[in-house]
Amino acid sequence: MTTISLFSNTEDFVSFSTGQVIFKEGDSGKVMYAIIEGEVDILVGGKIIDTVVAGGILGEMALIDTNPRSATAIPKTSCKVVPISRRHFSFLIQHTPNFALEVMQVMANRLRHMNAQFETKKE
């Protein structure tokens, strides 16, 4: 089961227009988001480090470690997202093992991407 299929039938989505801030680096995070439609740029220090597309998630780190947001999320296109509270996140992790695996894969991919960018800058 993919992330988008878990949330595609919900009416609890929030719409954001292009350029509207979803969350800012340094903010406290009480929810993560599943993208149902559109694309969202992820920025650190004002620089785009990734673009998350429909079916992806963002903001998960704030639910896992409770630290302030490590990045800013700004829609590249108009988008629909489903907010996922810490309580709902815990439920999904416990009762939907594939969701937990997808979250770990997303985090691993982002770490690998950041490592590759770091290595490129070192050279």
N, C-alpha and C positions, 0 to 999 in steps of 0.2 A: 504494500500500500504506500503510495507516495504522499508527500505532504499536501500537495494540491488536492488530492482526492479526499483527504481527511476534512478539508474545509470548503470544498467547492459548493456544497449545498447550503451553507450557512447564509443567513441574512445579516449576520453580525459583523459585516465588513465596514471599513472606513475608506472613503475615497480621498485621494490626494491629487492635486494638480501638479503639473510640471513645475519644479523649482520650490514647491512648498516643503518646508522642513518637517520631517517625520519625527526625528529626535536629533539632539545636538551632543557632540563630544563633551563630556563632563557632566551631563545631566544624570540624575538618578534614573534608574530603569526599573519599572514595575511590570512591564510587558515586553514580549517579543512580538514579531510579526511574521505571518505567512503571506507571501505575495500571491494573490489570485490572478491579477491582471497587471501588466505593465512592467517597467524596469526601474530600479532604484540604484543610484550611485552611492557608494560608501566612500566617505572622505575622512582622512586623518590629517590634521594640520592644514586643512584646506585643499589637499591634493587627493584626487580620485585614486583609490587603491583597488577598487573592485566595482563591478556592476552586477546586481542580483536581479534575476529575471523571474517571471511567473513560475511558481512551483518552488521557489527558494524561500529561505528564512533569513531574518536579520534581527539583531538585538538580543540574541540568545545568551551572549556572555553575561549580560547584566542579571539574568535570572539564575545563572549558574554560580557566579561568584559574588553577587550583590555589590560589586564596585560600580563607580560611575561609568557611564557610557564611554567606550574607548574610541568611538567614531561618530561621525554625523551621517545621517541618511537623508538624501534628497532625491525625489523622483526625477528620473531622466525623461519619463513619459507620464501621462496621467496614469494612475494606478488604483487598484483596490487591494487592501490588505485586511487581514483578520488579526486583531490583537489577541494575544494569548497571555493570560495572567500567569503568575507564578504557580498558583493553585492548579490551573488547567494544565500547565506545562508538567507539573509533577504527576498529575493523573495520566497524561499521555505517555510519559516516560515509563510509568509502572505498568500500564495496561496495553501499550502499543509498542512492543520491542522494535519494530521497524522504524518507528518515529525516532526512538532513542538512537538507533544506528545512523539514521539520516543526519541527526544533529551532530553526532561525532564525526561523520564524514565531511560535513560542511566545515566544521572547525579544523579538521586535519587538512583539508584542501586550502583553507585560508592561511593556515600556518605555513604550508609548503609554498604558497604563492608569495607570502611575505619573505620567507627565507630566500627564495629565488631573487626577489627584488633586492634584498640586502646583499646577496653575493654579487649581483650585477654592479651594484654601486661600489663594492670593495675593489673591483678590478680596475 
